[in-house]
Every structure is written in structure tokens, then in C-alpha cells.
């Protein structure tokens, strides 16, 4: 009777170990096929000063033939390309400005003399495409 009593816990342990063996790990994939996600802490708050927008305001000749006019705004700049509608860009760092939706960003004070600028924009949000346009010199400055 005692041996039957001891067999019951032993058989339960055997069943529990078999159930654990059925949960196997997922198959390993090629390390080149896996995605990586990098998470960084948000940057420190950026203090925007009006004189920074005043310094970069003026007219720019873009590398693709466009002309862009930049005016200072309360929290960044307002840029107008040719006769298109003006777009408001918010200062995200000392020399970088972006639209609130992130589809257009501009970086000023590039190059050895600080006269170059770089603009990147998404022409159509339905297509994964980014266009980069540069300006090599400021035409006029206030």
C-alpha cells in the first residue's frame, strides 16, 4: 500500500516534467534578418532664442532651382518656397527646425562658413521617400 502511495507523487512529477518539455523555444533566425530597436532617452529641453531665428532669416537659393524665404517666428521659423504656402517649423535644436508632423526639417549653419543649409522633406506620405535639397549660400540677410 505504501509503494502505491509513493508512486502517485512520482507519477505527478513525471507528468509535470513532460509538460514543461513541450514548451520549446522558438527556432533561431539568422542574425542578419532580425530587426533592432534602439531606445534613447529624450533630449534635454531646448531653449530657443529669437536672435537665432533672426540670424538665419533671409532668402536662400536651393540646389534644385527653388528660392526659399525664411522669416523668424515665435517658436521657430516660417519658410516659404517660391509661391507655395508658408510652413511653420519649430526649433528642435540650435540649428535644426522641423514641422510638427516631422515631414519637413531644415538644418542651418552648415559648412565651413555656416552659410550652407540642408532641407529634407517627404513629398508624399503614401510613399516611403525623402528628398534632400541643399543651399550653398544665403542670398540676403536681415
C-alpha positions in Angstrom: 0.0 0.0 0.0 2.8 2.3 0.9 4.5 1.8 -2.5 1.3 2.8 -4.3 1.1 5.9 -2.1 4.7 6.9 -3.2 4.0 6.2 -6.8 1.3 8.8 -7.1 3.6 11.8 -6.3 6.3 10.3 -8.5 4.0 9.9 -11.5 2.7 13.5 -11.0 6.3 14.8 -11.1 6.9 12.8 -14.2 3.9 14.3 -15.9 4.9 17.8 -14.9 8.3 17.4 -16.3 6.9 16.1 -19.6 4.5 19.1 -19.9 7.5 21.5 -19.5 9.3 19.8 -22.3 6.5 20.5 -24.7 7.0 24.3 -24.4 10.1 24.7 -26.6 11.9 27.9 -27.6 11.3 29.4 -31.0 13.7 28.5 -33.7 16.7 30.7 -34.0 16.7 33.0 -37.1 19.6 34.4 -39.0 21.1 37.4 -37.0 21.1 39.4 -40.2 17.3 39.0 -40.6 16.3 40.3 -37.2 15.3 43.9 -36.5 17.0 46.1 -34.0 15.3 48.7 -31.9 17.3 51.4 -30.2 15.7 53.4 -27.5 17.2 56.6 -26.3 16.2 59.0 -23.5 14.5 62.2 -24.6 16.9 65.1 -25.0 17.1 67.9 -22.5 14.6 70.8 -23.1 15.9 73.2 -25.8 15.9 76.9 -25.0 15.0 78.8 -28.2 16.1 82.4 -28.5 14.6 84.9 -31.0 18.1 86.0 -32.2 18.8 82.5 -33.6 15.9 82.8 -36.0 16.8 86.3 -36.9 20.3 85.1 -37.7 19.2 82.6 -40.3 16.3 84.6 -41.8 16.6 85.8 -45.4 16.5 84.3 -48.9 18.1 81.1 -49.9 18.8 79.7 -53.4 18.2 76.0 -53.3 20.3 73.4 -55.3 17.2 72.4 -57.4 16.4 76.0 -58.5 13.8 76.8 -55.9 14.0 80.0 -53.9 13.2 80.0 -50.2 12.4 82.9 -47.9 12.9 82.3 -44.1 11.3 84.6 -41.5 11.5 84.3 -37.7 8.5 83.2 -35.7 7.7 82.9 -32.0 8.9 79.3 -31.6 11.0 78.8 -34.7 10.8 80.0 -38.3 8.4 80.3 -41.2 9.7 79.2 -44.6 8.1 79.9 -47.9 9.4 78.1 -51.1 8.6 80.0 -54.3 4.9 80.8 -54.3 3.8 77.9 -52.1 2.0 78.2 -48.8 4.3 79.2 -45.9 5.2 76.4 -43.5 5.9 76.8 -39.8 8.9 75.0 -38.5 9.7 74.6 -34.7 13.2 74.8 -33.3 14.3 71.3 -32.2 17.9 72.3 -31.6 20.1 75.3 -32.1 20.4 74.8 -35.9 17.6 72.4 -36.7 14.0 73.1 -37.3 11.1 70.7 -38.1 7.4 70.8 -38.9 5.2 69.4 -36.2 4.4 66.3 -38.3 8.1 65.7 -38.9 7.7 65.6 -42.7 10.0 68.6 -43.3 13.2 69.5 -41.4 15.9 72.1 -42.1 19.4 72.4 -40.7 21.1 75.7 -40.9 24.7 77.0 -40.3 26.4 74.1 -42.1 29.6 74.1 -43.9 32.9 75.9 -43.0 31.4 79.4 -43.0 28.0 78.5 -41.7 26.3 79.7 -44.9 25.0 76.3 -46.1 21.7 74.7 -45.2 20.1 71.3 -45.7 16.4 70.7 -46.2 14.8 67.2 -46.1 11.1 66.6 -46.9 8.7 63.8 -47.6 6.9 64.7 -50.9 4.1 62.2 -50.5 3.3 60.5 -47.2 1.9 57.4 -49.1 5.4 56.6 -50.4 8.4 55.9 -48.3 10.6 58.6 -49.9 12.7 61.5 -48.6 14.1 64.3 -50.7 17.2 66.2 -49.6 17.9 69.7 -51.0 20.8 72.0 -50.1 21.5 75.7 -50.4 25.1 76.7 -50.6 24.8 80.4 -49.8 22.4 82.8 -48.3 21.3 85.5 -50.8 20.2 88.1 -48.3 20.1 88.6 -44.6 18.2 91.0 -42.5 
